[in-house]
Amino acid sequence: MPPYAYFRKQFVPLAEAKIGILTHALHYGTACFEGIRGNWNDEQEQLFLFRVKDHYERMLKGCRILKINLPYSADEMCQLTVKLVEKSGYREDVYIRPLAYKSSEAIGVRLHNLDDDFFIIVATLPAYLDAEEGVRCCTSSWRRVDDTMIPARGKITGIYVNSALAKTEANELGFDEAILLNHDGHVSEGSGENIFLVLGGKLVTPQSSDNILMGITRDTVMQLARNEMGIETAERSVDRSELYVADEAFFTGTAAHVSPILEIDHRRIGNGEIGKVTKELQRLYFEVIKGKNPKYLHWCTPAYSKLVKTRQS
């Protein structure tokens, strides 16, 4: 059974889902996307899609920024996603990428007088960061793009050049990930993740005005910390030096999950090992996304109505 895509209003084999080389989004970054996790539960033989409607509601906000008009509601896109995943038949964790884009084959910088389209693909994705062993980071020489340049609150494809520059710089310097600062030197986020610090037993994370993506995993962790651990999160501006004096630090993201940060700019964080708060949040998070915590099952959408169609890739 080949992998499938939802493309031009139908389900087709992924190999047949092609766009032309003149497509506007390819040249000018006029598209927005989401990343959605499907998490395989061996005991239940079920694949759970995590907070899928929340992702599509955020995507539609990104579409408004880019003047992309789609003939789908968030609920309709959820239904299409479930059908696509069930048709693809994976029995392992998957990554789902919906993308809305300016589909006209046209040259010229603009958002108006262009056609819009939408597709979804589903694939496997290797570990983005090492959530078990932890990661080493550096603060990047590249600054996070400001909201008045390209809004970070929408997952707009063009803005990810900023992230790519930071990520490759970090890797070439021998680090696993970059931490970007905003225009005034406050901590913003990683190249593809939100960042949290543990300071004095409390969680601290950059506020929305520091040009961060309002992450769904970020929100999940804040709720789990409050509901299950009694820990509140302070959303505020974070100085670079606070990174160095934190008791613990970790990244959150759909691709990164909850990934401990053990070192920043050659400075050990805490005792240089995964902290107690981070470890407990990891445990809670992985339990929830696999549909193993009844209290949070409303976040999990089962992909399979029948298991006879599923496959092992």
C-alpha positions as CSV (number, residue, x, y, z in Angstrom):
1,M,0.0,0.0,0.0
2,P,1.7,3.3,-1.1
3,P,1.6,6.4,1.1
4,Y,-1.2,8.8,0.2
5,A,-1.8,12.5,0.1
6,Y,-4.9,14.7,0.0
7,F,-4.2,16.8,-3.0
8,R,-6.5,18.9,-5.2
9,K,-9.6,17.7,-3.4
10,Q,-8.8,14.0,-3.7
11,F,-6.8,11.2,-2.2
12,V,-3.9,10.2,-4.4
13,P,-0.7,8.2,-4.1
14,L,2.0,10.6,-2.7
15,A,4.2,10.0,-5.7
16,E,1.4,11.6,-7.9
17,A,1.0,14.8,-5.8
18,K,3.0,17.3,-7.8
19,I,3.1,21.1,-8.2
20,G,4.5,23.1,-11.1
21,I,7.8,24.9,-10.9
22,L,6.1,28.3,-11.4
23,T,3.8,27.8,-8.3
24,H,3.8,31.2,-6.5
25,A,4.3,29.7,-3.0
26,L,7.5,28.0,-4.2
27,H,9.1,31.3,-5.2
28,Y,7.8,33.7,-2.5
29,G,7.1,31.6,0.6
30,T,3.3,32.4,0.4
31,A,2.1,29.4,2.3
32,C,1.4,28.4,5.9
33,F,1.4,24.9,7.4
34,E,1.0,22.8,10.5
35,G,2.8,19.8,12.0
36,I,0.5,17.3,13.6
37,R,1.6,14.1,15.4
38,G,-0.1,10.7,15.2
39,N,1.1,8.6,18.1
40,W,0.8,4.8,18.0
41,N,-0.6,3.0,21.0
42,D,0.5,-0.7,20.9
43,E,-1.8,-1.8,23.7
44,Q,-4.9,-0.4,22.0
45,E,-3.6,-0.9,18.4
46,Q,-4.7,2.6,17.7
47,L,-3.1,5.7,16.2
48,F,-4.1,8.9,18.1
49,L,-3.9,12.3,16.4
50,F,-3.0,14.9,19.0
51,R,-5.0,18.2,19.3
52,V,-5.7,18.0,15.6
53,K,-8.5,20.6,15.6
54,D,-6.4,23.1,17.6
55,H,-3.8,22.8,14.9
56,Y,-6.3,23.5,12.1
57,E,-7.7,26.5,14.0
58,R,-4.2,27.9,14.2
59,M,-3.6,27.2,10.5
60,L,-6.8,29.1,9.5
61,K,-5.5,32.1,11.5
62,G,-2.3,31.9,9.5
63,C,-4.4,31.8,6.3
64,R,-6.1,35.0,7.3
65,I,-2.7,36.7,7.7
66,L,-1.7,35.6,4.1
67,K,-5.1,36.2,2.6
68,I,-5.5,32.5,1.8
69,N,-9.2,31.5,1.5
70,L,-9.9,27.8,1.8
71,P,-13.3,26.1,1.3
72,Y,-12.9,24.1,4.5
73,S,-13.7,24.5,8.2
74,A,-11.4,23.2,10.9
75,D,-13.8,20.3,11.4
76,E,-13.7,19.4,7.7
77,M,-9.9,19.4,7.6
78,C,-9.9,17.2,10.7
79,Q,-12.2,14.7,8.9
80,L,-10.0,14.7,5.8
81,T,-6.9,14.1,8.0
82,V,-8.4,11.1,9.7
83,K,-9.4,9.6,6.4
84,L,-5.9,10.1,5.0
85,V,-4.2,8.6,8.0
86,E,-6.6,5.6,8.0
87,K,-6.0,5.1,4.2
88,S,-2.3,5.2,4.7
89,G,-2.4,2.5,7.4
90,Y,0.6,3.2,9.5
91,R,1.2,1.2,12.7
92,E,3.8,3.6,14.2
93,D,4.2,7.2,15.1
94,V,3.5,9.5,12.1
95,Y,3.9,13.2,11.2
96,I,1.1,15.0,9.3
97,R,1.8,18.1,7.3
98,P,-1.1,20.1,6.0
99,L,-0.2,23.1,3.9
100,A,-2.3,26.0,2.5
101,Y,-0.6,27.9,-0.3
102,K,-0.9,30.4,-3.2
103,S,-1.2,27.9,-6.0
104,S,-1.3,30.2,-9.1
105,E,1.6,29.6,-11.5
106,A,2.5,33.3,-11.6
107,I,5.6,35.5,-11.1
108,G,5.2,38.6,-9.0
109,V,5.4,39.5,-5.4
110,R,1.9,39.9,-3.9
111,L,-0.9,38.2,-2.0
112,H,-3.9,39.4,-4.1
113,N,-5.3,38.0,-7.4
114,L,-3.9,34.5,-6.8
115,D,-5.5,31.1,-6.4
116,D,-5.4,29.2,-3.1
117,D,-5.1,25.5,-2.5
118,F,-4.5,23.0,0.3
119,F,-2.9,19.6,0.7
120,I,-2.1,17.1,3.4
121,I,0.7,14.5,3.6
122,V,1.4,11.9,6.2
123,A,4.9,10.3,6.8
124,T,7.2,9.0,9.4
125,L,9.6,11.4,11.1
126,P,12.8,10.5,12.9
127,A,13.5,12.0,16.3
128,Y,13.9,15.8,15.8
129,L,15.9,16.2,19.0
130,D,17.2,13.7,21.5
131,A,14.4,13.8,24.1
132,E,16.1,11.0,26.2
133,E,19.7,12.1,26.3
134,G,19.1,15.9,26.1
135,V,20.5,18.6,23.8
136,R,23.3,21.1,23.7
137,C,22.4,24.6,22.5
138,C,23.9,27.9,21.5
139,T,22.4,31.4,21.3
140,S,22.3,32.2,17.6
141,S,23.9,35.2,15.9
142,W,20.6,35.4,13.8
143,R,17.8,37.3,15.5
144,R,14.1,36.1,15.4
145,V,12.1,37.9,12.7
146,D,9.8,40.6,14.3
147,D,6.0,40.5,14.1
148,T,6.0,43.6,11.9
149,M,8.2,41.8,9.4
150,I,6.7,38.3,9.2
151,P,4.4,37.3,12.0
152,A,5.7,34.3,14.0
153,R,2.2,33.5,15.2
154,G,1.5,32.0,11.8
155,K,3.6,29.0,10.6
156,I,4.4,30.9,7.4
157,T,6.8,29.0,5.1
158,G,8.9,32.0,4.2
159,I,9.8,32.8,7.9
160,Y,11.5,29.4,8.2
161,V,14.6,30.6,6.3
162,N,15.3,32.5,9.6
163,S,15.1,29.2,11.5
164,A,17.2,27.3,8.9
165,L,20.0,29.8,9.1
166,A,20.0,29.5,12.9
167,K,19.8,25.7,12.9
168,T,22.6,25.1,10.5
169,E,24.8,27.7,12.2
170,A,24.3,25.8,15.5
171,N,25.0,22.4,13.9
172,E,28.1,23.6,12.2
173,L,29.4,25.0,15.5
174,G,28.9,21.5,17.1
175,F,25.6,22.1,18.9
176,D,22.3,20.3,18.5
177,E,20.0,23.4,18.4
178,A,19.9,27.2,18.3
179,I,18.2,29.6,20.6
180,L,17.2,32.8,18.9
181,L,16.9,36.2,20.6
182,N,14.4,38.9,19.4
183,H,15.3,42.4,18.2
184,D,15.9,43.7,21.7
185,G,18.0,40.8,22.9
186,H,15.3,38.9,24.8
187,V,15.0,35.1,24.4
188,S,12.5,34.2,21.8
189,E,12.5,30.4,20.9
190,G,14.5,27.6,19.3
191,S,14.6,27.1,15.5
192,G,11.5,25.1,15.7
193,E,10.5,24.9,19.3
194,N,9.3,26.9,22.3
195,I,11.6,27.1,25.3
196,F,10.9,26.8,29.0
197,L,13.1,27.5,32.1
198,V,12.7,26.2,35.6
199,L,13.6,29.0,38.0
200,G,13.0,28.6,41.7
201,G,10.5,25.8,41.2
202,K,8.4,27.7,38.7
203,L,8.2,27.6,34.9
204,V,9.1,30.6,32.9
205,T,8.6,30.9,29.1
206,P,8.8,33.9,26.7
207,Q,5.6,35.8,26.1
208,S,3.8,36.2,22.8
209,S,5.2,39.7,22.2
210,D,8.7,38.2,22.0
211,N,7.9,36.9,18.5
212,I,7.2,33.3,19.4
213,L,4.9,30.7,17.8
214,M,2.0,30.2,20.2
215,G,2.8,26.5,20.4
216,I,0.2,23.8,21.0
217,T,2.7,21.6,22.8
218,R,3.7,24.7,24.8
219,D,0.1,25.1,25.9
220,T,-0.2,21.4,26.6
221,V,2.8,21.5,28.9
222,M,1.6,24.6,30.7
223,Q,-1.8,22.9,31.4
224,L,-0.1,19.6,32.5
225,A,2.2,21.5,34.8
226,R,-0.6,23.4,36.4
227,N,-3.2,20.6,36.6
228,E,-1.0,17.6,37.5
229,M,2.0,19.2,39.3
230,G,0.6,22.4,40.8
231,I,3.2,24.5,38.9
232,E,2.2,27.7,37.3
233,T,4.0,29.2,34.3
234,A,5.1,32.8,34.1
235,E,4.9,34.2,30.5
236,R,7.3,37.1,30.3
237,S,10.4,38.5,28.7
238,V,13.4,36.4,29.4
239,D,17.0,37.8,29.5
240,R,19.8,35.8,27.9
241,S,21.6,35.5,31.2
242,E,18.6,33.8,32.7
243,L,19.3,30.8,30.4
244,Y,22.6,30.3,32.2
245,V,21.3,30.4,35.8
246,A,18.2,28.3,35.2
247,D,17.8,25.1,37.3
248,E,16.4,23.3,34.3
249,A,15.5,24.1,30.7
250,F,13.7,22.3,27.9
251,F,12.2,22.7,24.5
252,T,8.6,21.9,23.5
253,G,7.2,21.3,20.0
254,T,5.1,18.9,17.9
255,A,8.3,17.5,16.3
256,A,10.5,17.9,19.4
257,H,8.0,16.8,22.1
258,V,9.6,17.7,25.4
259,S,13.3,17.8,24.9
260,P,15.7,18.6,27.9
261,I,18.4,21.2,27.4
262,L,21.6,20.2,29.3
263,E,23.9,22.9,28.1
264,I,23.7,26.4,26.6
265,D,26.7,28.3,25.2
266,H,29.1,25.8,26.9
267,R,27.4,26.4,30.3
268,R,25.9,23.5,32.1
269,I,22.2,23.9,33.0
270,G,21.6,22.9,36.6
271,N,23.6,19.8,37.3
272,G,23.9,19.0,33.6
273,E,21.4,16.2,33.8
274,I,17.6,16.0,33.0
275,G,15.9,17.7,35.9
276,K,13.0,16.4,38.0
277,V,10.4,18.8,36.6
278,T,11.4,18.2,33.0
279,K,11.4,14.4,33.5
280,E,7.9,14.4,35.1
281,L,6.5,16.7,32.3
282,Q,8.0,14.3,29.8
283,R,6.3,11.3,31.4
284,L,2.9,13.1,31.6
285,Y,3.2,14.4,28.0
286,F,4.0,11.0,26.4
287,E,1.2,9.3,28.4
288,V,-1.3,11.9,27.2
289,I,-0.4,12.0,23.5
290,K,-0.7,8.2,23.3
291,G,-4.2,8.2,24.7
292,K,-3.2,6.6,28.0
293,N,-4.6,9.2,30.3
294,P,-8.4,9.2,30.3
295,K,-8.5,12.8,31.7
296,Y,-7.0,14.1,28.4
297,L,-8.6,11.8,25.9
298,H,-10.5,14.8,24.5
299,W,-7.2,15.9,22.9
300,C,-6.7,12.6,21.1
301,T,-8.5,11.7,17.9
302,P,-8.4,7.9,17.0
303,A,-7.5,7.4,13.3
304,Y,-8.6,3.9,12.8
305,S,-12.2,2.6,12.9
306,K,-11.0,-0.8,11.6
307,L,-7.5,-2.2,12.0
308,V,-7.5,-4.5,9.1
309,K,-6.3,-1.8,6.8
310,T,-3.3,-0.9,8.9
311,R,0.3,-1.8,7.9
312,Q,3.7,-2.0,9.3
313,S,6.1,0.3,7.4
